[in-house]
Amino acid sequence: MSTPYLGEIRMFAGTFAPQGWALCEGQLLSISTNYELYMLIGTLYGGDGVTTFALPDLRGRVPVHYDDSEDSLGLAVSGGTENVTLLADELPAHTHPPYASMYNGNAQSPSGAVWAVSPNYADGSAGAPVAMNGQLLANAGGGWPHNNVMPSLPISFIISLDGLFP
């Protein structure tokens, strides 16, 4: 491993941090014993700035390169959500066409899942379309959140506590 920069973050396949490194789990560190690292990251990730500062917490997060554009998250600001419940306005435009048969119905219930003409009723006349009675259709969907996490492979992120001061 080449000599890291102080504060450098790397991916690491282990479940522990090697000597001179710490897992990026948001833990508080003492400013007095890690002053140079504190000078680099300050209290961006937490801490009181008097005796403590926090390391980045990358557990369950995907790191994204920071930029200062209006559409970007601020430096050290978490974003996103793991579960999402879509609202009606967020669904793509679509229709629910009725399915019907031109043949006479021969059952007392709609178990065949299609409407059929009936010899007991006259055909309707052509006219202006009207909305179907809302009580004839039921709401669909349960309104429950769905998982919004991309396929992932968890791995440890470690930050250098010792190294070259950039």
C-alpha positions in Angstrom: 0.0 0.0 0.0 1.4 3.4 -0.9 1.7 6.1 1.7 -1.8 7.6 1.9 -2.7 11.2 2.3 -4.1 12.1 5.7 -7.9 11.9 5.4 -7.8 9.7 2.3 -10.7 7.3 2.0 -10.3 3.9 0.5 -12.5 0.8 0.0 -11.3 -2.2 2.0 -12.4 -5.8 1.9 -11.8 -6.4 5.6 -14.2 -6.0 8.5 -11.6 -4.1 10.5 -9.4 -1.0 9.9 -5.7 -1.6 9.4 -3.3 0.2 11.7 -3.3 4.0 11.0 -6.8 3.8 9.5 -10.4 4.0 10.9 -13.7 2.7 9.5 -15.9 5.4 8.2 -18.7 4.9 10.7 -19.3 8.5 11.9 -17.4 7.9 15.2 -16.2 10.9 17.2 -12.4 11.4 17.6 -10.5 13.6 19.9 -9.2 16.8 18.3 -6.2 16.9 20.6 -4.9 13.5 19.4 -6.0 13.9 15.7 -5.4 17.6 15.2 -4.1 17.4 11.6 -7.1 15.4 10.4 -9.4 17.8 12.3 -7.7 20.7 10.4 -8.7 18.9 7.1 -12.3 18.0 7.8 -13.3 20.1 10.8 -16.9 19.4 12.0 -18.3 18.7 8.5 -19.4 15.2 9.7 -20.2 16.2 13.3 -18.6 16.7 16.7 -18.6 19.8 18.9 -15.5 21.4 17.4 -14.0 22.0 20.9 -12.9 18.5 21.9 -14.3 16.2 19.2 -14.9 15.9 15.5 -16.6 13.0 13.6 -15.4 10.9 10.7 -17.7 10.4 7.7 -20.4 7.7 8.2 -20.5 5.7 4.9 -22.5 2.8 6.3 -25.4 2.1 3.9 -24.4 5.1 1.7 -23.0 5.5 -1.8 -20.3 8.1 -2.0 -20.8 10.7 -4.7 -18.2 13.2 -5.9 -18.9 16.7 -4.6 -19.5 19.6 -6.9 -20.8 23.0 -6.1 -23.6 23.1 -8.7 -27.2 24.0 -7.6 -28.4 20.4 -8.2 -25.7 18.8 -6.0 -25.9 17.9 -2.4 -23.7 20.1 -0.2 -20.4 18.7 1.0 -21.0 16.2 3.8 -24.8 16.3 3.4 -26.5 12.9 3.1 -29.3 12.4 0.6 -31.6 9.9 -0.9 -33.9 7.4 0.7 -34.0 3.6 0.8 -37.8 3.2 0.6 -40.2 5.3 -1.5 -44.0 5.4 -1.7 -45.1 6.7 -5.1 -47.8 9.3 -5.4 -50.4 9.2 -8.1 -48.8 12.2 -9.9 -45.5 10.2 -10.0 -46.9 7.3 -12.0 -46.5 7.2 -15.7 -49.5 8.2 -17.8 -51.5 5.1 -18.6 -55.0 3.8 -19.2 -57.2 1.0 -18.0 -59.2 -0.1 -21.1 -62.3 -2.1 -20.4 -62.5 -5.5 -22.0 -65.9 -6.6 -23.4 -67.4 -9.2 -25.6 -69.8 -8.9 -28.5 -71.5 -12.1 -27.5 -74.4 -12.5 -25.2 -73.6 -13.1 -21.6 -74.4 -16.5 -20.2 -73.4 -16.2 -16.5 -75.1 -14.6 -13.5 -71.7 -13.1 -12.3 -68.8 -11.4 -14.0 -66.5 -14.3 -13.2 -65.2 -14.4 -16.8 -63.7 -10.9 -16.2 -65.3 -9.4 -19.4 -68.5 -7.5 -20.0 -70.9 -9.1 -22.4 -73.9 -7.9 -24.2 -77.2 -9.0 -22.8 -80.4 -9.9 -24.7 -82.3 -8.1 -21.9 -80.9 -4.7 -22.6 -81.0 -2.5 -25.7 -77.8 -1.3 -27.2 -76.8 2.2 -26.1 -77.1 5.1 -28.4 -74.0 7.0 -29.6 -73.6 10.3 -27.7 -71.1 12.4 -25.8 -68.8 10.3 -23.6 -69.5 10.4 -19.9 -67.4 9.2 -17.0 -68.0 5.8 -15.6 -69.5 5.6 -12.1 -66.5 5.7 -9.8 -68.1 3.1 -7.5 -67.8 0.5 -10.3 -64.0 0.6 -10.2 -61.9 -0.1 -7.1 -58.6 1.5 -6.2 -55.5 -0.5 -7.1 -52.3 -0.8 -5.1 -51.6 -0.9 -1.5 -49.8 2.5 -1.0 -46.9 0.7 0.6 -43.3 1.9 0.1 -41.1 -0.1 -2.2 -37.4 -0.8 -1.9 -35.4 1.9 -3.8 -31.9 0.5 -3.3 -29.8 -0.4 -6.3 -28.1 -3.8 -6.4 -25.2 -3.4 -4.0 -22.2 -5.2 -2.5 -21.3 -3.9 0.9 -17.6 -3.2 1.5 -15.8 -1.3 4.2 -14.6 2.3 3.7 -11.6 3.4 5.7 -10.1 6.8 6.3 -6.4 7.4 6.8 -5.5 8.8 10.3 -1.8 9.0 9.4 -0.2 10.0 6.2 1.0 12.9 4.1 -0.6 16.2 4.9 -2.1 17.3 1.5 
